[in-house]
Amino acid sequence: MFIYVVKLGDSLFSIAAKYRITMDSLRIINGLRTDRLVPGQDLLIPSNVYIVQPGDSLFTIARSAFISADSIRLYNGLESDDLAVGMELYLPPREKYPEEGLSYVTPSSPAQNVLNIETFAPIIQNFGVFEYHMLPDGSLSTLDDEQLISLIWNNGSSPIAVITNLTEAGFSSQLTFQVLNNPSLRQRVIENIYHLVKSKNYAGVNVDFEQVSESERDLYSGFLAELRRRLQPEGFTLSAAVPAKTSEDIPWLRGFDYGGIGAAVDFVFIMAYDWHEAGSAPGPVAPITEVRKTINYALTKMSRDKIVLGVPRYGYNWTMTNGEVAGASAFSVSNAYATAMKYQVPISYSEEYQQPHFTYWDETGRRHIVWFEDVRARAAKYQLVIDYGLRGVGAWQLGLHFPQSGYLFREFFSKRS
């Protein structure tokens, strides 16, 4: 399997013919809704044989196939790097890295629940079922999750209850302050989480408290340590989702003590995305430069086997007026591709940030700027997980369609149970 980037003049037919595969196989693996490809669009090619094209080198072929040039030389008995157009090269399989991550899923219709779990259970060990939130009196909200829990267990994976500080207004630092600063209320929340996990047959808990204030920094780490002491004797796991940070010099992230949180939980899900988001100027959502800095910083505070790298299955579409952002919304990787194909605009790729982007004008004449995650961007992050020897990788969230993600995952990883 390898990545092909569409060039001007390409068609689905010409690409299929070039690599001697069927058009249907290209449509299926890439989730194509139309054959109207655009330059810069990346496609996964489902073949382990590469047919050399004009301009190819051993380096570019190896890069597109996520393997080393040395392995191509070895398996094909190459005595030099001189390649002839039309030469067939066998692409040997990568050694699979055993990982144990966590990805988030939201309860849906019974049929959609079945589709989501049966699709992803072969490659995902922990499903974070999103979400239960704390209420001001220390109780928890309700969730229709019984079918989803059973499906996850029956497909050989572990259901994890996600506990948040969400309110109708969003993630609430005030709610967190109220609970963490009241010992009896804090203990009530811990007991309610324990009874939820036990009564619903969850395998563990993922705490996703966001916008924690610096004043609650130690209280939050202490809360997680208390919760773990309650859960661990009965074999329940505890993890925490944390925002990406590259130092302690970011004022709005000082409420998250990577060292204290890492010591208190079994593993940490680092939300390595949203460097640019709906409330910001347009830009890369998950730039590899910042992701790498985040990992480097995290490794000064916790062991590598505690780190799950969180990756996005979405991008943002910013609407511009007179050069200023008029509004923005998140949408899935699949919808990002579909938008570029609908408006027939080329997709550019930032080598610095390892992120794709494009610009288009809608029917009303308004300019839009889109940044998102594609196959190339995702492959770069998967390689980071392996290079750094991290515990695993996880995604927000599985209901957002990213058609090639599962196929790509299998090229890099095996599921560590």
Sequence and secondary structure as in RCSB ss.txt:
>XXXX:A:sequence
MFIYVVKLGDSLFSIAAKYRITMDSLRIINGLRTDRLVPGQDLLIPSNVYIVQPGDSLFTIARSAFISADSIRLY
NGLESDDLAVGMELYLPPREKYPEEGLSYVTPSSPAQNVLNIETFAPIIQNFGVFEYHMLPDGSLSTLDDEQLIS
LIWNNGSSPIAVITNLTEAGFSSQLTFQVLNNPSLRQRVIENIYHLVKSKNYAGVNVDFEQVSESERDLYSGFLA
ELRRRLQPEGFTLSAAVPAKTSEDIPWLRGFDYGGIGAAVDFVFIMAYDWHEAGSAPGPVAPITEVRKTINYALT
KMSRDKIVLGVPRYGYNWTMTNGEVAGASAFSVSNAYATAMKYQVPISYSEEYQQPHFTYWDETGRRHIVWFEDV
RARAAKYQLVIDYGLRGVGAWQLGLHFPQSGYLFREFFSKRS
>XXXX:A:secstr
 EEEE  TT  HHHHHHHHT  HHHHHHHHT S S   TT EEEE  SEEE  TT  HHHHHHHTTS HHHHHHH
HT SSS   TT EEE      EEE  EEEE    HHHHHHHHHHHTTT SEEEEEEEEB TTS B     HHHHH
HHHHTT EEEEEEE EETTEE HHHHHHHHT HHHHHHHHHHHHHHHHHHT SEEEEE  S  GGGHHHHHHHHH
HHHHHHGGGT EEEEEEE  SSS  GGGTT  HHHHHHHSSEEEEE   SS TTS S  SS HHHHHHHHHHHTT
TS GGGEEEEEESEEEEEEEETTEEEEEEEEEHHHHHHHHHHHT   EEETTTTEEEEEEE TTS EEEEE   H
HHHHHHHHHHHHHT SEEEEE TTS  TTHHHHHHHHEEE  
